[in-house]
Amino acid sequence: MSHEPASDIDSQTSSLRSYIDSPVMQEKLYKRTLLIVVIAQVFGGAGLAAGVTVGALLAQEMFGTDSLAGIPSALFTLGSAAGAMLVGRFSQRFGRRWGLAGGFLAGGIGAIGVIVAAVGENIALLLASMLVYGIGTATNLQARYAGTDLAKPAQRATAVSIALVSTTFGAVAGPNLVDVMGGFAVSLGIPALAGPFILGAAAFTLAGLVFLVFLRPDPFVVAKAIAQAQETDRSGRSSINLAIQSTNSRGLVVGVTVMVLTQIVMVAIMTMTPVHMKHHGHGLGDVGLVIGIHIGAMFLPSLITGVLVDKVGRTAMSVASGAILLAAGTVAAVAPAGSMPLLVTALALLGLGWNLGLISGTALIVDATHPAARAKTQGTVDVLIALAGASGGALSGMVAAHSSFATLSLAGGFLSLLLIPVVIWSHSGRKIEKSENMPA
């Protein structure tokens, strides 16, 4: 199997020179890549939504306790950590096409495993399948990087936003098909809560096939070839690379911190919202509506927020992310359990705050890395994001069970304020670097 990706890259070698020498062809491939990412992410979003919407409810039903309801979220985000590492390293070696296609197809297999586990009431299989399903969720996030491979620096956040906004269509449709897929599952003799995973299996598989069939030539392979050609022709190559590494290391740390904090806060509150709503008499339709709007807010504002991150700046929008997450946690904490408008508002703010943090952090990571190690670094960063989500998901059930949903929400909101000192540290570092680089 490993020979096939290698030969695929070899087959592209002869055509790389035409892209290296032609900015026009680079621009065409950039736009074509964005189109392919958009199509695949529509399906990927639907696959992602299945576990987010009913994962906690399925676990609650199978385990018979609320305190373990966050375990599936923790597992598929833990699986996402492993998936991010694998997809990142595979993409670095063989290109985005094979990394993204393989990740989505694995996620589809995981979703099928969840369905089988629900039918057989097999908790061990459920846990294992959630881990594999998590690879698909990691790939859904990794796909955002594909659009940035050939983007100019001033286009990077916008390219990320295009990938994210296209996820909206599937991600919003998925939760709102909970009742429909539940009824379809029951007609097949499958538990209703496993119904959304039927959609997830089909959606992840289709997303994988789109990348496998259409992502040619591979934008990451082309981007690496362009970077290598430029450095070969540039004098002072070693000193320039060392300078890039030293000035970008701080940006890398800030980007990682922004994404990790926003992920912890978002996953913790989102995971327990369906359980909180169910306890207070809301049905699956209400849960699907709230989570659908939340996921829409995670992705739909991206076209605007991506432009803002490129124009206003990465750090300013990171601070805005923290402020919005604080507002989300506060509204979720004070909202009466029966108030759909306030629950919708809280989860919409939660999604928007996450969106700003993810796009700002992603742009910082791309700015801070070189194509020679970019995909591998991106995979490692997404491992940290997934582990942060796993921690948030696992702890959310315990915190809510032993205190309250309001306590969990407030804790998450105040945690997001840590973004402010991180940004201050980033700016102080820039001033030091500028003063050190001034001529004596």
BAGU-32482 format. One record per residue (C-alpha): residue in three letters; x, y, z. Coordinates in Angstrom, 3 decimals. Layout:
<sites>
> ALA_X_Y_Z .
...
</sites>
This chain:
<sites>
> MET_0.000_0.000_0.000 .
> SER_2.846_2.376_0.851 .
> HIS_4.238_2.078_-2.683 .
> GLU_1.117_3.577_-4.210 .
> PRO_1.375_7.034_-2.573 .
> ALA_5.096_7.177_-3.359 .
> SER_4.514_6.398_-7.019 .
> ASP_1.694_8.941_-7.053 .
> ILE_4.122_11.673_-5.976 .
> ASP_6.734_10.437_-8.443 .
> SER_4.198_10.737_-11.251 .
> GLN_3.749_14.416_-10.373 .
> THR_7.469_15.220_-10.418 .
> SER_7.630_15.943_-14.136 .
> SER_4.806_18.475_-13.926 .
> LEU_6.146_20.332_-10.886 .
> ARG_8.515_22.521_-12.892 .
> SER_5.601_24.101_-14.775 .
> TYR_4.035_25.166_-11.462 .
> ILE_7.346_26.402_-10.048 .
> ASP_7.871_28.647_-13.069 .
> SER_4.288_29.890_-13.449 .
> PRO_2.500_32.033_-10.830 .
> VAL_-0.590_31.804_-13.043 .
> MET_-0.683_28.013_-12.766 .
> GLN_-0.059_28.271_-9.017 .
> GLU_-3.083_30.553_-8.696 .
> LYS_-5.246_28.190_-10.759 .
> LEU_-4.243_25.205_-8.625 .
> TYR_-4.884_27.241_-5.461 .
> LYS_-8.435_28.002_-6.588 .
> ARG_-9.051_24.431_-7.757 .
> THR_-7.812_23.091_-4.420 .
> LEU_-10.189_25.389_-2.560 .
> LEU_-13.096_24.085_-4.650 .
> ILE_-12.202_20.459_-3.890 .
> VAL_-11.833_21.259_-0.183 .
> VAL_-15.248_22.954_-0.199 .
> ILE_-16.959_19.924_-1.755 .
> ALA_-15.267_17.441_0.587 .
> GLN_-15.941_19.552_3.663 .
> VAL_-19.684_19.627_2.989 .
> PHE_-19.643_15.856_3.498 .
> GLY_-17.037_16.008_6.266 .
> GLY_-19.170_18.437_8.249 .
> ALA_-22.120_16.047_8.208 .
> GLY_-19.882_13.237_9.457 .
> LEU_-18.503_15.429_12.231 .
> ALA_-21.961_16.419_13.444 .
> ALA_-23.109_12.866_14.225 .
> GLY_-20.872_12.277_17.222 .
> VAL_-21.199_15.850_18.476 .
> THR_-24.994_15.693_18.558 .
> VAL_-25.797_12.282_20.048 .
> GLY_-22.488_10.829_21.256 .
> ALA_-23.090_11.833_24.876 .
> LEU_-26.725_10.685_24.765 .
> LEU_-25.777_7.290_23.332 .
> ALA_-23.176_6.820_26.077 .
> GLN_-25.636_7.902_28.754 .
> GLU_-28.108_5.311_27.479 .
> MET_-25.556_2.491_27.244 .
> PHE_-23.679_3.265_30.494 .
> GLY_-26.797_4.179_32.462 .
> THR_-25.155_7.167_34.203 .
> ASP_-24.565_10.872_33.525 .
> SER_-21.055_10.963_34.961 .
> LEU_-19.713_8.887_32.053 .
> ALA_-21.674_10.722_29.343 .
> GLY_-18.594_12.744_28.376 .
> ILE_-16.518_9.623_27.685 .
> PRO_-17.446_9.299_23.958 .
> SER_-16.514_12.943_23.398 .
> ALA_-13.228_12.298_25.164 .
> LEU_-12.604_9.155_23.125 .
> PHE_-13.344_10.530_19.703 .
> THR_-11.246_13.602_20.498 .
> LEU_-8.508_11.289_21.782 .
> GLY_-8.828_9.335_18.531 .
> SER_-8.672_12.696_16.836 .
> ALA_-5.298_13.283_18.486 .
> ALA_-3.890_10.066_17.051 .
> GLY_-5.553_10.831_13.729 .
> ALA_-4.069_14.325_13.579 .
> MET_-0.593_12.918_14.120 .
> LEU_-1.052_10.198_11.484 .
> VAL_-2.705_12.453_8.910 .
> GLY_-0.089_15.171_9.435 .
> ARG_2.868_12.827_9.066 .
> PHE_1.313_10.960_6.139 .
> SER_0.564_14.271_4.415 .
> GLN_4.131_15.458_5.006 .
> ARG_5.521_12.345_3.356 .
> PHE_2.991_11.585_0.627 .
> GLY_0.914_14.754_0.206 .
> ARG_-2.489_16.038_1.315 .
> ARG_-4.413_13.735_-1.024 .
> TRP_-3.455_10.491_0.670 .
> GLY_-3.434_11.909_4.187 .
> LEU_-6.907_13.431_3.967 .
> ALA_-8.497_10.588_1.997 .
> GLY_-7.162_7.964_4.407 .
> GLY_-8.293_9.918_7.464 .
> PHE_-11.858_10.385_6.258 .
> LEU_-12.207_6.740_5.196 .
> ALA_-10.999_5.634_8.636 .
> GLY_-13.612_7.893_10.222 .
> GLY_-16.292_6.217_8.123 .
> ILE_-15.189_2.805_9.396 .
> GLY_-15.374_4.107_12.968 .
> ALA_-18.943_5.339_12.450 .
> ILE_-19.952_1.891_11.178 .
> GLY_-18.397_0.393_14.311 .
> VAL_-20.521_2.678_16.523 .
> ILE_-23.673_1.457_14.757 .
> VAL_-22.710_-2.192_15.257 .
> ALA_-21.886_-1.493_18.917 .
> ALA_-25.277_0.136_19.512 .
> VAL_-27.116_-2.788_17.912 .
> GLY_-25.187_-5.350_19.985 .
> GLU_-25.081_-3.156_23.123 .
> ASN_-21.343_-3.727_23.140 .
> ILE_-19.692_-1.003_25.234 .
> ALA_-16.127_-2.137_24.446 .
> LEU_-16.803_-1.910_20.697 .
> LEU_-18.467_1.492_21.205 .
> LEU_-15.347_2.859_22.912 .
> ALA_-12.990_1.420_20.296 .
> SER_-15.149_2.694_17.436 .
> MET_-15.298_6.189_18.927 .
> LEU_-11.500_6.260_18.853 .
> VAL_-11.444_5.357_15.150 .
> TYR_-14.332_7.718_14.406 .
> GLY_-12.190_10.464_15.910 .
> ILE_-9.722_10.115_13.038 .
> GLY_-12.450_11.469_10.769 .
> THR_-13.009_14.476_13.026 .
> ALA_-9.267_15.184_13.002 .
> THR_-9.200_14.970_9.219 .
> ASN_-12.119_17.379_9.024 .
> LEU_-9.932_19.961_10.782 .
> GLN_-6.717_19.015_8.942 .
> ALA_-8.449_19.707_5.620 .
> ARG_-8.437_23.425_6.419 .
> TYR_-4.665_23.447_5.897 .
> ALA_-4.940_22.135_2.324 .
> GLY_-6.339_25.462_1.164 .
> THR_-3.389_27.365_2.634 .
> ASP_-0.625_25.400_0.900 .
> LEU_-0.534_27.697_-2.124 .
> ALA_-2.108_30.772_-0.509 .
> LYS_-0.172_34.028_-0.234 .
> PRO_0.417_35.270_3.359 .
> ALA_-2.421_37.810_3.106 .
> GLN_-4.795_35.054_1.897 .
> ARG_-4.127_32.417_4.539 .
> ALA_-6.836_33.189_7.092 .
> THR_-9.333_33.676_4.275 .
> ALA_-8.357_30.302_2.793 .
> VAL_-8.906_28.657_6.190 .
> SER_-12.270_30.387_6.480 .
> ILE_-13.430_29.087_3.090 .
> ALA_-12.691_25.529_4.204 .
> LEU_-14.538_26.070_7.475 .
> VAL_-17.588_27.794_6.015 .
> SER_-18.104_24.960_3.562 .
> THR_-18.256_22.592_6.531 .
> THR_-21.329_24.515_7.687 .
> PHE_-23.731_22.989_5.178 .
> GLY_-23.171_19.422_6.295 .
> ALA_-22.543_20.287_9.941 .
> VAL_-25.813_22.177_10.309 .
> ALA_-27.836_19.679_8.313 .
> GLY_-26.514_16.741_10.363 .
> PRO_-27.956_17.693_13.795 .
> ASN_-31.266_18.715_12.250 .
> LEU_-31.576_15.264_10.672 .
> VAL_-31.353_13.569_14.083 .
> ASP_-35.049_12.731_14.204 .
> VAL_-35.130_11.658_10.556 .
> MET_-32.062_9.444_10.864 .
> GLY_-33.351_8.096_14.179 .
> GLY_-36.589_7.019_12.516 .
> PHE_-34.673_5.534_9.604 .
> ALA_-32.455_3.596_12.000 .
> VAL_-35.439_2.225_13.929 .
> SER_-36.979_1.029_10.657 .
> LEU_-33.787_-1.013_10.128 .
> GLY_-33.831_-2.415_13.655 .
> ILE_-31.054_-0.085_14.834 .
> PRO_-31.349_2.052_18.021 .
> ALA_-32.539_5.582_17.230 .
> LEU_-29.469_7.278_18.751 .
> ALA_-27.227_5.346_16.346 .
> GLY_-29.110_6.788_13.372 .
> PRO_-26.919_9.896_12.954 .
> PHE_-23.864_7.628_12.697 .
> ILE_-25.373_6.074_9.544 .
> LEU_-25.205_9.549_8.058 .
> GLY_-21.704_9.980_9.514 .
> ALA_-20.417_6.774_7.908 .
> ALA_-21.718_7.748_4.462 .
> ALA_-20.538_11.363_4.759 .
> PHE_-16.970_10.601_5.882 .
> THR_-16.614_7.963_3.160 .
> LEU_-17.775_10.384_0.451 .
> ALA_-15.404_13.101_1.718 .
> GLY_-12.496_10.655_1.542 .
> LEU_-13.374_9.648_-2.001 .
> VAL_-13.566_13.287_-3.143 .
> PHE_-9.981_13.917_-1.981 .
> LEU_-8.740_10.589_-3.307 .
> VAL_-10.155_11.089_-6.792 .
> PHE_-9.860_14.841_-7.386 .
> LEU_-6.952_16.303_-5.370 .
> ARG_-4.441_16.069_-8.213 .
> PRO_-1.857_17.514_-8.506 .
> ASP_-1.316_17.612_-4.773 .
> PRO_-1.068_21.252_-3.562 .
> PHE_1.276_20.404_-0.691 .
> VAL_3.712_18.584_-2.990 .
> VAL_3.670_21.588_-5.320 .
> ALA_4.164_24.037_-2.426 .
> LYS_7.197_22.096_-1.166 .
> ALA_8.713_22.040_-4.642 .
> ILE_8.217_25.804_-5.026 .
> ALA_9.808_26.513_-1.631 .
> GLN_12.778_24.267_-2.378 .
> ALA_13.345_25.938_-5.746 .
> GLN_13.216_29.405_-4.194 .
> GLU_15.701_28.498_-1.476 .
> THR_18.080_26.880_-3.937 .
> ASP_18.253_30.166_-5.838 .
> ARG_18.603_32.311_-2.713 .
> SER_21.950_33.264_-1.214 .
> GLY_22.452_33.129_2.538 .
> ARG_20.007_30.243_2.784 .
> SER_21.113_28.911_6.188 .
> SER_21.103_32.262_7.987 .
> ILE_17.714_33.138_6.552 .
> ASN_16.214_29.832_7.678 .
> LEU_17.650_30.265_11.171 .
> ALA_16.206_33.761_11.364 .
> ILE_12.787_32.499_10.273 .
> GLN_12.854_29.764_12.915 .
> SER_13.865_32.140_15.728 .
> THR_11.298_34.824_14.925 .
> ASN_8.443_32.389_14.321 .
> SER_8.819_30.174_17.386 .
> ARG_6.890_32.650_19.527 .
> GLY_4.113_32.855_16.951 .
> LEU_3.914_29.063_16.946 .
> VAL_3.471_28.966_20.734 .
> VAL_0.809_31.679_20.649 .
> GLY_-1.093_29.966_17.840 .
> VAL_-1.097_26.648_19.694 .
> THR_-2.202_28.251_22.962 .
> VAL_-5.080_30.115_21.327 .
> MET_-6.428_26.986_19.656 .
> VAL_-5.962_24.735_22.700 .
> LEU_-7.784_27.074_25.103 .
> THR_-10.691_27.705_22.740 .
> GLN_-11.012_23.957_22.089 .
> ILE_-11.162_23.080_25.799 .
> VAL_-13.852_25.671_26.511 .
> MET_-15.940_24.839_23.444 .
> VAL_-15.883_21.048_23.847 .
> ALA_-16.591_21.123_27.593 .
> ILE_-19.728_23.260_27.335 .
> MET_-20.963_21.762_24.059 .
> THR_-20.617_18.157_25.257 .
> MET_-22.871_18.554_28.273 .
> THR_-25.486_20.813_26.685 .
> PRO_-27.531_17.901_25.193 .
> VAL_-27.488_16.068_28.545 .
> HIS_-28.455_19.275_30.386 .
> MET_-31.340_19.832_27.962 .
> LYS_-32.574_16.249_28.183 .
> HIS_-32.717_16.467_31.989 .
> HIS_-35.020_19.455_31.689 .
> GLY_-37.521_17.939_29.291 .
> HIS_-36.161_18.895_25.884 .
> GLY_-36.542_16.325_23.099 .
> LEU_-34.090_15.288_20.384 .
> GLY_-35.554_17.886_18.025 .
> ASP_-34.694_20.714_20.449 .
> VAL_-31.221_19.272_21.032 .
> GLY_-30.645_19.012_17.290 .
> LEU_-31.728_22.622_16.773 .
> VAL_-29.436_24.021_19.487 .
> ILE_-26.428_21.967_18.391 .
> GLY_-27.141_22.711_14.723 .
> ILE_-27.108_26.460_15.405 .
> HIS_-23.962_26.030_17.511 .
> ILE_-22.158_24.203_14.712 .
> GLY_-23.428_26.779_12.229 .
> ALA_-21.883_29.494_14.411 .
> MET_-18.645_27.500_14.504 .
> PHE_-18.316_27.593_10.727 .
> LEU_-20.745_29.974_8.972 .
> PRO_-19.136_33.274_10.101 .
> SER_-15.812_32.105_8.657 .
> LEU_-15.931_34.147_5.448 .
> ILE_-16.170_37.317_7.526 .
> THR_-13.864_36.284_10.366 .
> GLY_-11.205_35.037_7.952 .
> VAL_-11.042_38.439_6.260 .
> LEU_-10.945_40.151_9.668 .
> VAL_-8.042_37.981_10.801 .
> ASP_-6.126_38.854_7.611 .
> LYS_-6.966_42.572_7.778 .
> VAL_-7.228_43.421_11.498 .
> GLY_-4.638_40.957_12.743 .
> ARG_-4.221_37.555_14.358 .
> THR_-3.724_38.715_17.945 .
> ALA_-6.594_41.224_18.035 .
> MET_-9.045_38.577_16.897 .
> SER_-7.623_36.118_19.437 .
> VAL_-8.566_38.561_22.207 .
> ALA_-12.036_38.903_20.671 .
> SER_-12.324_35.114_20.775 .
> GLY_-11.670_35.063_24.527 .
> ALA_-14.229_37.803_25.188 .
> ILE_-16.940_36.023_23.179 .
> LEU_-16.260_32.689_24.899 .
> LEU_-16.598_34.405_28.280 .
> ALA_-19.970_35.801_27.172 .
> ALA_-21.027_32.328_26.003 .
> GLY_-20.163_30.705_29.324 .
> THR_-21.954_33.435_31.267 .
> VAL_-25.162_33.205_29.222 .
> ALA_-25.154_29.384_29.418 .
> ALA_-24.739_29.578_33.209 .
> VAL_-27.570_32.045_33.866 .
> ALA_-30.008_30.807_31.208 .
> PRO_-33.098_29.029_32.575 .
> ALA_-32.997_25.386_31.461 .
> GLY_-36.328_25.758_29.682 .
> SER_-35.318_28.853_27.701 .
> MET_-34.550_27.809_24.139 .
> PRO_-33.687_31.380_23.006 .
> LEU_-31.009_31.772_25.692 .
> LEU_-29.598_28.281_25.137 .
> VAL_-29.398_29.016_21.418 .
> THR_-27.689_32.356_22.139 .
> ALA_-25.136_30.766_24.467 .
> LEU_-24.234_27.972_22.053 .
> ALA_-24.098_30.369_19.094 .
> LEU_-21.646_32.596_20.994 .
> LEU_-19.671_29.494_21.944 .
> GLY_-19.363_28.537_18.276 .
> LEU_-18.386_32.060_17.196 .
> GLY_-15.692_32.352_19.865 .
> TRP_-14.256_28.997_18.807 .
> ASN_-14.322_30.089_15.163 .
> LEU_-12.280_33.215_15.845 .
> GLY_-9.779_31.287_17.934 .
> LEU_-9.346_28.513_15.390 .
> ILE_-8.857_30.811_12.386 .
> SER_-6.504_33.165_14.262 .
> GLY_-4.483_30.273_15.650 .
> THR_-4.340_28.435_12.332 .
> ALA_-3.097_31.545_10.521 .
> LEU_-0.409_32.002_13.176 .
> ILE_0.714_28.381_12.721 .
> VAL_0.911_28.650_8.924 .
> ASP_2.792_31.964_9.219 .
> ALA_5.269_30.353_11.610 .
> THR_6.122_27.211_9.636 .
> HIS_8.101_26.313_6.527 .
> PRO_6.737_23.923_3.851 .
> ALA_9.617_21.510_4.511 .
> ALA_8.051_20.618_7.872 .
> ARG_4.656_22.333_7.732 .
> ALA_2.249_19.374_7.485 .
> LYS_4.078_17.455_10.196 .
> THR_3.988_20.481_12.497 .
> GLN_0.323_21.082_11.739 .
> GLY_-0.454_17.486_12.624 .
> THR_1.396_17.815_15.924 .
> VAL_-0.476_21.037_16.731 .
> ASP_-3.805_19.370_16.021 .
> VAL_-2.787_16.541_18.377 .
> LEU_-2.577_19.105_21.163 .
> ILE_-5.940_20.544_20.127 .
> ALA_-7.512_17.089_20.153 .
> LEU_-6.025_16.255_23.561 .
> ALA_-7.382_19.547_24.860 .
> GLY_-10.796_18.589_23.528 .
> ALA_-10.511_15.141_25.070 .
> SER_-9.728_16.693_28.451 .
> GLY_-12.614_19.102_28.142 .
> GLY_-15.010_16.328_27.133 .
> ALA_-13.952_13.929_29.883 .
> LEU_-13.980_16.519_32.656 .
> SER_-17.237_18.133_31.541 .
> GLY_-19.386_15.183_32.608 .
> MET_-17.673_14.922_35.983 .
> VAL_-17.902_18.654_36.710 .
> ALA_-21.568_18.841_35.683 .
> ALA_-22.466_15.675_37.629 .
> HIS_-20.750_16.776_40.847 .
> SER_-21.661_20.468_40.697 .
> SER_-23.839_21.854_37.900 .
> PHE_-23.982_22.793_34.241 .
> ALA_-23.845_26.459_35.318 .
> THR_-20.552_25.898_37.175 .
> LEU_-19.099_24.134_34.157 .
> SER_-20.149_26.987_31.849 .
> LEU_-18.733_29.731_34.081 .
> ALA_-15.463_27.858_34.552 .
> GLY_-15.103_27.524_30.793 .
> GLY_-15.856_31.197_30.226 .
> PHE_-13.255_32.390_32.726 .
> LEU_-10.672_29.940_31.378 .
> SER_-10.889_31.702_28.010 .
> LEU_-9.597_34.909_29.624 .
> LEU_-6.131_33.318_29.693 .
> LEU_-5.904_34.285_26.015 .
> ILE_-5.298_37.911_27.044 .
> PRO_-1.964_37.419_28.906 .
> VAL_-0.821_35.138_26.079 .
> VAL_-1.364_37.927_23.568 .
> ILE_0.374_40.457_25.872 .
> TRP_3.339_38.084_26.119 .
> SER_3.393_37.801_22.333 .
> HIS_3.563_41.575_21.866 .
> SER_6.243_42.006_24.534 .
> GLY_8.319_39.373_22.748 .
> ARG_8.033_41.247_19.459 .
> LYS_9.273_44.469_21.081 .
> ILE_12.290_42.653_22.561 .
> GLU_13.130_41.053_19.215 .
> LYS_12.862_44.420_17.414 .
> SER_15.161_46.111_19.944 .
> GLU_17.708_43.304_19.712 .
> ASN_17.737_43.538_15.918 .
> MET_18.284_47.329_15.856 .
> PRO_21.769_48.379_14.753 .
> ALA_24.049_49.607_17.542 .
</sites>
